[in-house]
């Protein structure tokens, strides 16, 4: 009878807790990795029996009777890094945990018995009878005496040796030393694991193409193991098969629907693999991974990238090997699905357009935005966020046509109550006066604790894990929907939004089906059971979910949900617009804090930041840089009719499964071809994508005026000899011209020779961990070099000739924000006899750093702009080395005296300084956009800046106002690069819509010519002397175009520069620079690579 009762209270949690699928179902076991403490690792397990001290099991009915005639209980010893746990086979008996720091005696028993005794000052009883109840802690367990353990099939030494080693470590008094020793053992365990080829589905024919240490990530669980990829399947082999019966989980490649790069533990090491809906994977089997996706953590970002490329290669090889149409779609579908879910340019806009016209529901569109912003169902710190849509939870009936029943979606939850908002505004004002980072809300709208607040009834084991084995106080638990709504309206510490579970089945998070002992409230004496529903739900959780979903899909919400999207995923998420919208959260919740974390070298400081970030919650990645468009009128009425023929999504589909089902629906709606997907929308590095929304009605075609592709063999540059021109030579050569081929010849030749033309690669190296922000040529004479800066906040200098690293700034010496600009003051040496001139680096922290490459030190930092805005772009006049222009992202342009920055000629000038500026233009701040690119003329009498909304402004620093402001990109996409043409009367503009445009300076920025260069969204532009323009694109190609070529427009087509090869598939060009005097080109890439290319003549 007791066993039957215990089985009744052992249903599966809504959230996964590790393990795999056994014979089509998850094996039900009492122990899971959720029973590890924070920071604890699984070491090993052995079959054994335990004899408990007399009286120790009396509090648990049936436990004593479960022992055999010798008083022994059969089960397993589970050794953890901070405790040893005995897991009895009989579910009536609780699992017993013995903390290693509390062990007072460990002794092997003599004789033939493979046994040992353990005396512990503290014990913890977990899940008696299989029920999720508070852990029972006995702090005075010494009085009980010794616990005896008999190994069934192993000598006692197999357990005592690792157990004794761990006990010794826990006796170390220094916490950092103790943690370091445990970490060393953990890494050694994971490194020693090897993939067992016997776990392959077909060991005779499958070929392993990638293998690495990895960990499968579930909510609050990290399961280490070995990741293997073959030409047919993906495998994950856990080091310890905790759930039993599934030595390695696997899935066929044909069943992969998408591969996404994610953050794991706040690091860029995660990889989420989505699986197609069961029965929709062609010849793919169901696989043995649980859930619609698996989140894997690799050791490093570079290892993750290698895995991604191997997976894409394996998919491509499968398509080529089989050769029929269905299997070609395997590759294209996975790549297209990946680009779609990562919110790549084109896909994001197309999905928005589909939602606007009613082809996608509000629920599915919000789930899609969450996925594109890096949120998913495997990580509680990045759980999808959904809005409160109703405000009436007390009425007996609910009229969804009445606007009064809806919440104001234009305001964040924290700003819905004016009295509370006034208090928070005053606190923020006091923070500003105290020079503290100001914010309104110290808590976030989504964090692990808030997710489990809602899901406590559906995932009690996760709640106990987060709360260290005890349920939260009854007065703080989820009891009533109406009360929770009133709390987020009035409490200064409660601004949480909802989760997708409020709009999709199942409804078990609203019902206490497990009869959990959640306690009794002190405020009214109510015992916590089922959630108290609004009266209009008639006590039926299913009715509540359906009504709530209907409210989300209503015309009222459909016409206003874009305002909530602006707050959470859009332009009101941070910066000035966030402050104006009363939407400012703690600084550690934003993306900028992740950049600071990436640059933090101190492990103690990093651990502290990680703990705070996980507690505060995290803002999603911002997807939109300007106001999100409103949904079309009555679009919600079109939804059901539009999706009848193509939808893979049912209204009964749970939230985690809807994401991958939605991918199939969207791909069917948008109908991308495999070819265009592979060329233009293949996986890109990092967390990129999500540029400003262009309000497109249809899928954006990349390279509509298709560039001529010029394929060449790779060229060997071993014999190349490159020298930077001297100052005299530079004076004689005004144009930094690089001969990439003759335009007329390249556009007219039928066959492309491989022995001349284009560029030859001198070297290509992964110089930065993430995207390169700027590259410049520096040095000269015997040691010409390339300087580069990136989002990793590091300046690196590499030899021009061989690519060897000559110098790297230390982390933090140039701040801890991403670096946005780079200038080399070639006329000044850092110190007498220096090899390298002074280098100026602009940072998103608002500073410009004068850096001495020879000495490896920051000579000076000046606060060029406000720290909140940062330096968005900078440029230096070629013939006025004493000047430099800086532009803040908010639009304030300043002209500075370079000597004032660097203190050149006066080495006593060190440390921070305000630094005098020559002139300033502030009116662009009113344009309400971000200024991200800049260029200037040789004499410093004209500066031009470009914005993320397609604007270009011209400024003469002798005047107080802008000379003109023009719209360079009609679609509103970003201006990513500017370059003055050699005639001095025109400026070339690189635009995010893929077009290069020529603006006439004397006609207030009028567009005189434009051309789609066919390389995707443009990222940079160089004026290539008399040879026109060079532009880099997101597809990874470099395009050349000469708008002045004396030929008909049909003849002077742009062409892709031969010899510049993308480092890896999906990596785009991020920046480029030509050597002073020309002849050599440096290119920076999205993945942190830098390449140097010379003329091939």
TIDRENPA-315549 format. One record per residue (C-alpha): x, y, z. Coordinates in steps of 0.25 Angstrom, whole numbers, padded with zeros to 4 digits, always signed. Layout:
XYZ...
//
This chain:
+0000+0000+0000+0011+0010+0004+0018+0007-0010+0005+0010-0017+0003+0023-0010+0018+0027-0012+0016+0024-0027+0004+0033-0028+0013+0045-0023+0023+0043-0034+0018+0049-0046+0028+0056-0056+0032+0071-0054+0027+0080-0065+0042+0084-0066+0053+0074-0070+0064+0070-0060+0074+0063-0068+0074+0049-0074+0069+0043-0087+0057+0035-0093+0056+0020-0090+0047+0012-0100+0040+0024-0104+0037+0030-0089+0045+0036-0078+0049+0026-0068+0043+0030-0054+0053+0030-0043+0053+0037-0030+0068+0043-0031+0071+0053-0041+0082+0063-0043+0073+0074-0036+0077+0067-0023+0091+0073-0024+0094+0085-0017+0098+0098-0023+0112+0096-0030+0112+0081-0027+0116+0071-0037+0113+0056-0039+0125+0047-0037+0120+0033-0038+0111+0022-0032+0111+0008-0027+0101-0003-0024+0101-0005-0009+0093-0007+0004+0092+0002+0016+0089-0002+0031+0084+0011+0038+0087+0014+0053+0076+0009+0062+0064+0019+0062+0069+0028+0051+0058+0024+0041+0047+0024+0051+0041+0037+0046+0038+0030+0033+0026+0021+0033+0029+0008+0026+0044+0010+0025+0048+0001+0036+0040-0010+0030+0046-0008+0017+0059-0014+0022+0063-0028+0021+0065-0038+0032+0079-0033+0035+0074-0018+0036+0080-0015+0022+0073-0006+0011+0077-0009-0003+0080+0003-0012+0092+0011-0018+0103+0020-0012+0104+0033-0020+0117+0040-0018+0115+0055-0020+0127+0066-0020+0121+0071-0007+0113+0060-0001+0111+0045-0001+0096+0041-0004+0089+0027-0001+0078+0025-0011+0069+0013-0006+0062+0004-0016+0049+0005-0007+0043+0018-0010+0037+0019+0004+0050+0021+0010+0056+0035+0008+0069+0038+0001+0080+0041+0011+0090+0051+0009+0103+0053+0017+0111+0066+0015+0126+0063+0014+0129+0075+0022+0121+0069+0033+0128+0055+0033+0135+0052+0046+0139+0038+0043+0141+0029+0031+0146+0015+0034+0148+0002+0025+0143-0010+0032+0152-0022+0033+0150-0036+0029+0145-0041+0016+0133-0031+0016+0134-0020+0006+0128-0010+0015+0131+0003+0022+0125+0012+0033+0122+0027+0033+0119+0036+0045+0114+0050+0041+0110+0061+0049+0098+0065+0040+0089+0058+0031+0078+0062+0020+0066+0053+0017+0060+0056+0003+0047+0051-0003+0042+0041+0007+0031+0033+0000+0035+0039-0013+0028+0052-0010+0034+0066-0012+0034+0072+0002+0043+0080+0010+0057+0073+0012+0058+0069+0027+0071+0073+0033+0077+0067+0045+0088+0076+0051+0091+0067+0062+0093+0053+0055+0105+0050+0063+0096+0044+0074+0091+0034+0064+0105+0027+0063+0111+0020+0050+0104+0017+0037+0109+0004+0031+0110+0002+0016+0113-0011+0009+0117-0011-0006+0110-0021-0015+0120-0024-0026+0132-0015-0023+0143-0014-0013+0141-0003-0003+0154+0004-0007+0146+0007-0020+0138+0017-0012+0147+0020+0000+0158+0025-0009+0151+0037-0016+0142+0039-0004+0154+0041+0005+0160+0050-0005+0148+0059-0005+0147+0059+0010+0161+0064+0011+0158+0075+0001+0146+0079+0009+0155+0081+0021+0163+0092+0014+0159+0105+0022+0161+0115+0010+0149+0115+0001+0156+0119-0012+0166+0108-0010+0155+0098-0007+0147+0102-0019+0160+0102-0028+0163+0087-0023+0149+0083-0026+0149+0090-0040+0162+0083-0043+0156+0069-0040+0144+0072-0048+0152+0076-0061+0160+0064-0059+0148+0055-0059+0142+0061-0071+0155+0061-0079+0156+0046-0076+0143+0043-0082+0144+0037-0096+0132+0034-0106+0129+0019-0107+0127+0015-0121+0118+0004-0117+0108+0014-0114+0107+0018-0129+0094+0013-0136+0103+0007-0147+0117+0006-0142+0122-0001-0155+0118+0010-0164+0117+0023-0156+0128+0033-0156+0131+0042-0145+0134+0056-0150+0134+0064-0137+0136+0060-0123+0138+0069-0110+0135+0070-0095+0121+0076-0093+0110+0078-0084+0095+0076-0086+0087+0088-0079+0073+0087-0073+0067+0097-0064+0076+0097-0051+0084+0085-0056+0097+0083-0063+0100+0069-0068+0114+0067-0073+0118+0057-0084+0123+0055-0098+0117+0061-0110+0120+0053-0123+0115+0057-0137+0115+0046-0148+0111+0047-0163+0097+0042-0159+0094+0046-0144+0097+0055-0133+0101+0048-0120+0102+0052-0105+0108+0042-0096+0107+0046-0081+0119+0043-0072+0109+0036-0062+0096+0030-0067+0088+0035-0055+0074+0032-0060+0079+0018-0065+0076+0011-0078+0081+0022-0087+0096+0021-0089+0096+0031-0100+0085+0040-0106+0084+0042-0120+0076+0048-0132+0078+0047-0147+0083+0059-0155+0070+0058-0163+0062+0062-0151+0070+0075-0148+0062+0087-0150+0071+0098-0145+0084+0100-0139+0086+0113-0130+0097+0119-0123+0093+0122-0108+0100+0127-0096+0102+0117-0085+0105+0122-0070+0106+0136-0077+0117+0131-0086+0117+0130-0101+0119+0115-0101+0105+0110-0103+0099+0102-0115+0084+0099-0115+0079+0088-0125+0064+0088-0129+0058+0076-0134+0047+0075-0144+0033+0071-0139+0032+0056-0137+0027+0049-0150+0032+0061-0158+0047+0058-0160+0046+0050-0173+0053+0037-0170+0058+0042-0156+0054+0034-0144+0049+0040-0131+0062+0040-0124+0065+0039-0110+0067+0053-0106+0056+0058-0097+0048+0071-0101+0048+0079-0114+0062+0084-0113+0075+0081-0105+0084+0092-0100+0099+0088-0100+0110+0095-0093+0124+0094-0100+0137+0098-0093+0140+0111-0101+0134+0119-0112+0144+0114-0122+0140+0100-0119+0126+0103-0121+0128+0110-0134+0136+0097-0139+0124+0089-0134+0114+0098-0142+0123+0097-0155+0124+0082-0153+0109+0080-0152+0106+0089-0164+0117+0081-0172+0110+0068-0168+0097+0073-0172+0102+0077-0185+0109+0064-0187+0097+0057-0185+0089+0065-0195+0100+0063-0206+0101+0048-0203+0087+0045-0204+0084+0055-0215+0069+0055-0216+0060+0068-0213+0055+0064-0200+0069+0062-0194+0074+0075-0200+0063+0081-0192+0070+0075-0179+0082+0084-0181+0074+0097-0185+0063+0095-0175+0073+0094-0163+0081+0106-0168+0068+0114-0171+0062+0110-0158+0074+0114-0151+0075+0128-0158+0060+0129-0155+0061+0127-0140+0073+0135-0138+0066+0147-0144+0075+0149-0156+0073+0161-0165+0062+0158-0175+0056+0147-0166+0053+0156-0155+0046+0166-0164+0039+0155-0172+0033+0149-0159+0029+0163-0154+0022+0165-0168+0015+0152-0167+0010+0155-0153+0005+0168-0157-0004+0163-0168-0010+0152-0159-0002+0140-0163+0004+0138-0150-0003+0139-0136+0001+0148-0125+0005+0137-0116+0014+0130-0127+0020+0144-0131+0024+0147-0116+0030+0133-0115+0038+0135-0128+0043+0148-0123+0047+0142-0110+0055+0131-0117+0062+0142-0126+0066+0149-0114+0073+0137-0108+0062+0132-0099+0057+0118-0098+0052+0106-0089+0065+0100-0085+0070+0112-0076+0062+0118-0065+0071+0131-0066+0066+0133-0080+0052+0128-0079+0042+0134-0090+0035+0146-0085+0020+0149-0088+0012+0161-0084+0000+0163-0074-0011+0166-0084-0023+0167-0074-0025+0176-0062-0039+0170-0058-0037+0157-0050-0049+0160-0040-0062+0161-0049-0071+0150-0050-0071+0151-0065-0061+0156-0075-0065+0164-0087-0053+0164-0097-0059+0175-0105-0058+0185-0093-0045+0193-0094-0046+0195-0079-0042+0180-0076-0028+0181-0082-0015+0185-0076-0008+0198-0082+0003+0191-0091+0010+0204-0094+0016+0205-0080+0024+0195-0073+0018+0187-0061+0026+0196-0051+0020+0209-0057+0005+0205-0057+0003+0210-0043+0005+0225-0042+0008+0226-0027+0018+0215-0027+0024+0221-0040+0026+0234-0033+0034+0228-0022+0043+0220-0031+0046+0233-0039+0050+0240-0027+0059+0229-0023+0065+0229-0037+0067+0244-0035+0075+0242-0022+0084+0232-0029+0088+0242-0040+0091+0252-0029+0099+0242-0022+0107+0239-0035+0101+0224-0034+0097+0217-0046+0082+0221-0047+0071+0211-0049+0056+0210-0045+0054+0195-0043+0064+0187-0035+0057+0174-0039+0054+0170-0053+0042+0165-0060+0048+0151-0062+0057+0143-0053+0059+0129-0049+0051+0131-0036+0040+0138-0043+0038+0127-0053+0038+0116-0042+0028+0125-0034+0018+0123-0045+0022+0108-0047+0024+0103-0033+0012+0093-0034+0017+0088-0048+0032+0087-0044+0033+0086-0029+0047+0079-0029+0052+0091-0037+0046+0100-0027+0053+0092-0015+0066+0092-0022+0066+0107-0024+0061+0109-0009+0072+0100-0003+0062+0089+0000+0050+0097+0006+0038+0103+0000+0037+0118+0001+0028+0124+0012+0014+0122+0009+0011+0137+0009+0021+0139-0003+0016+0127-0011+0007+0128-0024-0007+0126-0018-0017+0135-0026-0016+0141-0040-0023+0154-0035-0014+0155-0023-0002+0154-0032-0007+0164-0041-0009+0174-0030+0005+0171-0025+0011+0175-0038+0003+0188-0038+0007+0192-0024+0019+0185-0018+0032+0193-0020+0040+0180-0022+0030+0173-0031+0030+0176-0046+0029+0162-0052+0022+0159-0065+0016+0145-0069+0022+0133-0075+0017+0125-0088+0010+0115-0079-0001+0125-0076-0006+0124-0091-0003+0109-0094-0007+0096-0088-0005+0088-0079-0011+0095-0068-0004+0087-0057+0003+0099-0052-0010+0104-0047-0014+0091-0040-0008+0084-0028-0009+0070-0034+0003+0065-0026-0004+0069-0012+0009+0077-0009+0010+0082+0005+0011+0097+0002+0007+0102+0015-0003+0111+0021-0003+0126+0020-0002+0135+0032-0010+0147+0026-0023+0139+0025-0020+0125+0029-0023+0119+0015-0016+0106+0012-0009+0106-0001-0015+0097-0011-0020+0100-0025-0018+0114-0030-0030+0123-0028-0035+0126-0042-0043+0139-0046-0058+0137-0044-0060+0138-0059-0052+0125-0061-0063+0117-0053-0052+0110-0045-0047+0103-0058-0032+0104-0061-0035+0101-0076-0045+0112-0077-0035+0121-0071-0024+0118-0081-0034+0119-0093-0040+0132-0088-0026+0137-0086-0021+0133-0099-0033+0139-0106-0030+0152-0099-0016+0152-0104-0021+0150-0118-0032+0160-0117-0033+0173-0126-0030+0182-0114-0017+0175-0111-0013+0172-0126-0014+0187-0128-0005+0191-0116+0005+0179-0114+0015+0186-0122+0017+0196-0111+0020+0185-0101+0030+0179-0111+0037+0193-0112+0039+0192-0097+0044+0178-0096+0051+0175-0109+0052+0189-0116+0057+0203-0116+0051+0206-0102+0058+0195-0095+0070+0204-0091+0077+0217-0093+0069+0231-0093+0056+0224-0099+0056+0215-0087+0057+0226-0077+0046+0234-0084+0037+0221-0084+0040+0219-0069+0047+0206-0073+0060+0206-0066+0065+0194-0059+0077+0190-0051+0090+0192-0060+0094+0177-0058+0081+0173-0066+0086+0179-0079+0095+0174-0090+0106+0184-0087+0108+0176-0074+0111+0163-0081+0122+0171-0089+0128+0175-0075+0126+0160-0071+0134+0155-0083+0145+0164-0080+0146+0161-0065+0159+0153-0062+0158+0152-0047+0150+0139-0044+0145+0144-0031+0140+0157-0037+0134+0149-0049+0127+0139-0039+0121+0151-0032+0116+0157-0044+0110+0144-0049+0102+0142-0036+0097+0156-0037+0093+0155-0052+0086+0142-0049+0078+0148-0037+0074+0161-0044+0070+0154-0057+0074+0158-0071+0068+0167-0082+0066+0160-0095+0075+0163-0107+0070+0176-0113+0064+0173-0127+0059+0186-0132+0065+0199-0132+0053+0208-0136+0038+0207-0133+0031+0194-0136+0020+0195-0146+0006+0193-0142-0002+0180-0146-0012+0182-0157-0026+0184-0153-0034+0171-0152-0022+0163-0155-0025+0154-0143-0038+0150-0150-0030+0146-0162-0021+0137-0154-0029+0124-0153-0033+0124-0167-0018+0127-0172-0012+0116-0164-0021+0105-0168-0013+0100-0179+0001+0102-0174+0001+0102-0159+0009+0092-0151+0004+0098-0138-0009+0094-0131-0015+0102-0120-0013+0090-0111+0002+0090-0114+0010+0093-0101+0019+0105-0101+0033+0098-0102+0028+0090-0114+0022+0102-0121+0035+0108-0125+0040+0097-0134+0026+0095-0140+0025+0110-0143+0038+0109-0151+0031+0099-0160+0020+0109-0162+0028+0121-0165+0037+0114-0175+0024+0109-0182+0019+0123-0182+0032+0130-0186+0036+0119-0196+0051+0122-0196+0059+0114-0206+0071+0106-0201+0080+0113-0210+0077+0127-0205+0077+0122-0191+0091+0116-0192+0097+0128-0199+0090+0140-0191+0085+0135-0178+0094+0124-0173+0098+0124-0159+0105+0136-0154+0115+0137-0142+0111+0142-0128+0098+0149-0124+0097+0157-0136+0086+0160-0145+0073+0168-0142+0076+0181-0148+0066+0193-0149+0053+0188-0155+0050+0193-0169+0035+0191-0169+0036+0181-0181+0023+0175-0186+0031+0163-0192+0043+0155-0190+0056+0164-0193+0064+0159-0205+0079+0160-0203+0086+0165-0215+0075+0167-0224+0084+0174-0234+0093+0161-0234+0108+0164-0234+0117+0156-0243+0123+0145-0235+0138+0144-0239+0144+0130-0234+0159+0128-0233+0168+0118-0227+0174+0122-0214+0187+0129-0216+0200+0126-0208+0206+0138-0202+0219+0132-0196+0228+0140-0205+0220+0153-0203+0228+0165-0198+0220+0177-0193+0225+0190-0187+0217+0202-0182+0220+0214-0190+0229+0225-0183+0224+0238-0180+0230+0244-0193+0223+0233-0201+0210+0236-0194+0210+0250-0197+0213+0247-0212+0201+0237-0212+0189+0244-0208+0180+0231-0211+0180+0219-0202+0177+0211-0215+0177+0196-0216+0177+0189-0229+0166+0179-0228+0164+0177-0243+0160+0186-0255+0145+0188-0255+0142+0187-0270+0150+0175-0271+0145+0168-0259+0130+0171-0263+0132+0167-0278+0142+0155-0278+0136+0142-0281+0146+0134-0273+0154+0139-0261+0169+0136-0261+0174+0130-0248+0188+0136-0249+0186+0150-0248+0176+0160-0243+0168+0161-0230+0176+0160-0217+0185+0150-0210+0184+0146-0196+0196+0149-0187+0190+0144-0175+0177+0141-0167+0177+0140-0152+0166+0139-0141+0171+0152-0134+0159+0154-0125+0149+0146-0118+0137+0154-0124+0134+0164-0135+0146+0173-0140+0141+0187-0138+0152+0194-0146+0166+0192-0153+0177+0201-0156+0191+0201-0162+0202+0205-0152+0217+0205-0150+0226+0207-0162+0240+0205-0167+0245+0191-0163+0233+0187-0155+0219+0191-0162+0207+0185-0154+0192+0184-0153+0185+0189-0141+0171+0184-0138+0161+0186-0127+0148+0178-0124+0136+0176-0115+0145+0168-0106+0151+0182-0101+0165+0178-0106+0175+0185-0115+0184+0176-0123+0196+0179-0132+0200+0168-0142+0212+0168-0152+0208+0172-0166+0217+0162-0173+0214+0149-0165+0202+0152-0156+0210+0149-0143+0205+0156-0131+0214+0168-0127+0205+0173-0115+0192+0171-0108+0187+0181-0098+0183+0175-0084+0168+0173-0081+0163+0186-0074+0174+0195-0079+0165+0201-0089+0152+0199-0081+0143+0188-0080+0133+0192-0091+0133+0189-0106+0143+0197-0114+0137+0205-0125+0148+0213-0132+0163+0214-0135+0172+0225-0140+0187+0225-0142+0194+0238-0140+0205+0235-0150+0212+0249-0148+0215+0247-0133+0223+0236-0127+0219+0231-0113+0233+0232-0108+0246+0236-0114+0251+0224-0123+0237+0217-0122+0234+0207-0133+0219+0210-0133+0212+0224-0133+0202+0228-0122+0189+0220-0124+0175+0226-0120+0164+0216-0117+0149+0220-0115+0141+0212-0105+0126+0210-0102+0129+0214-0088+0130+0229-0094+0145+0230-0093+0156+0231-0103+0169+0225-0099+0183+0229-0103+0191+0216-0104+0206+0214-0104+0208+0201-0112+0223+0201-0109+0221+0202-0094+0208+0194-0094+0201+0205-0085+0190+0214-0086+0196+0228-0086+0183+0235-0084+0168+0234-0084+0159+0246-0087+0144+0246-0085+0140+0249-0099+0125+0246-0097+0115+0242-0086+0117+0228-0081+0103+0225-0084+0104+0228-0099+0119+0224-0102+0127+0227-0114+0119+0222-0125+0130+0226-0136+0142+0234-0138+0151+0238-0150+0164+0246-0152+0168+0256-0163+0179+0251-0171+0186+0265-0172+0183+0270-0159+0189+0260-0149+0186+0270-0137+0171+0267-0139+0161+0256-0137+0146+0255-0138+0138+0247-0128+0123+0244-0129+0114+0239-0117+0103+0229-0121+0093+0240-0116+0098+0249-0127+0108+0259-0120+0120+0262-0129+0133+0267-0124+0146+0272-0130+0158+0270-0121+0172+0274-0120+0180+0261-0122+0192+0266-0114+0182+0269-0102+0178+0255-0103+0191+0248-0103+0200+0258-0095+0210+0256-0106+0223+0264-0104+0219+0265-0089+0221+0251-0083+0217+0257-0069+0203+0257-0074+0197+0244-0069+0184+0240-0063+0169+0244-0066+0167+0258-0072+0155+0266-0077+0163+0269-0090+0159+0282-0097+0151+0281-0109+0152+0290-0121+0137+0290-0125+0124+0283-0123+0111+0280-0130+0099+0275-0121+0087+0277-0129+0087+0263-0135+0083+0258-0121+0069+0262-0124+0068+0253-0136+0065+0241-0127+0074+0231-0133+0088+0225-0131+0100+0230-0139+0109+0219-0142+0119+0223-0154+0127+0235-0157+0137+0241-0167+0144+0254-0169+0152+0261-0180+0167+0262-0180+0168+0276-0174+0158+0274-0163+0148+0285-0168+0137+0275-0171+0131+0263-0163+0120+0254-0167+0113+0244-0158+0103+0233-0161+0091+0227-0152+0084+0214-0150+0072+0220-0156+0078+0223-0170+0081+0238-0167+0095+0245-0171+0098+0258-0165+0109+0268-0170+0116+0278-0160+0126+0289-0162+0133+0290-0148+0134+0305-0151+0119+0306-0149+0109+0303-0138+0099+0296-0146+0099+0284-0156+0101+0288-0171+0090+0278-0175+0083+0265-0170+0079+0255-0181+0072+0242-0183+0083+0233-0189+0075+0220-0187+0060+0221-0191+0057+0208-0184+0062+0214-0171+0073+0203-0169+0086+0207-0163+0097+0215-0169+0109+0206-0166+0120+0213-0173+0124+0226-0179+0135+0230-0189+0138+0243-0196+0141+0242-0211+0154+0247-0217+0147+0259-0223+0143+0264-0210+0129+0267-0214+0123+0254-0211+0122+0244-0200+0120+0229-0202+0110+0222-0192+0109+0207-0188+0095+0204-0184+0089+0192-0177+0079+0190-0188+0091+0185-0197+0092+0198-0205+0104+0207-0207+0099+0221-0209+0106+0234-0214+0102+0247-0207+0105+0260-0213+0111+0269-0203+0107+0282-0210+0093+0278-0212+0090+0275-0197+0092+0260-0198+0084+0258-0210+0086+0243-0215+0092+0244-0229+0095+0229-0231+0092+0216-0224+0095+0201-0226+0091+0188-0219+0105+0181-0218+0099+0167-0216+0107+0164-0203+0096+0166-0193+0095+0177-0183+0107+0186-0184+0116+0188-0172+0127+0197-0177+0132+0205-0189+0145+0210-0194+0148+0220-0205+0158+0213-0214+0164+0225-0221+0161+0225-0235+0156+0211-0235+0143+0214-0228+0138+0208-0216+0141+0195-0207+0130+0190-0198+0129+0179-0188+0116+0171-0186+0109+0162-0176+0110+0150-0186+0125+0151-0184+0129+0156-0198+0136+0169-0202+0130+0176-0214+0136+0187-0223+0128+0197-0231+0132+0209-0239+0121+0219-0241+0129+0228-0250+0133+0217-0260+0131+0222-0274+0121+0211-0278+0106+0208-0278+0100+0205-0265+0098+0191-0270+0113+0189-0272+0118+0195-0259+0113+0185-0250+0119+0182-0237+0127+0170-0235+0132+0162-0223+0147+0164-0220+0155+0151-0223+0164+0145-0213+0157+0150-0201+0151+0137-0195+0141+0137-0183+0148+0130-0171+0136+0121-0169+0122+0120-0174+0113+0131-0169+0124+0140-0164+0122+0155-0170+0132+0166-0172+0131+0176-0160+0142+0186-0165+0153+0189-0174+0165+0199-0176+0175+0201-0188+0189+0204-0185+0194+0218-0186+0199+0219-0201+0190+0207-0204+0194+0193-0209+0190+0185-0197+0176+0183-0190+0173+0179-0176+0159+0173-0173+0152+0170-0160+0142+0159-0158+0130+0157-0150+0136+0145-0143+0148+0153-0138+0158+0149-0150+0167+0159-0157+0172+0157-0171+0182+0164-0179+0182+0164-0195+0192+0170-0205+0190+0173-0220+0192+0161-0229+0199+0168-0240
//
